[in-house]
Amino acid sequence: MDCYTIAQTRAQWYKLMRRVEGGETIGIARSGQTVALIERVEPERVERVK
């Protein structure tokens, strides 16, 4: 399972989510940690933040 470094801010977190295919998203973790893909989200939730 792929892991990604958590974003520093919520805006960066959404941008990182948008880069993941299939609408999968990373979990919330402390800055600098890595987390696995844990859930799928609706595309509109991801596209909401530009």
Number of C-alpha atoms within 10 A of each C-alpha: 6 8 12 17 16 21 21 12 10 12 12 14 19 19 16 17 25 19 12 13 8 12 16 18 24 24 16 15 13 12 11 11 12 17 18 15 16 12 10 12 13 11 13 9 12 19 12 8 13 9
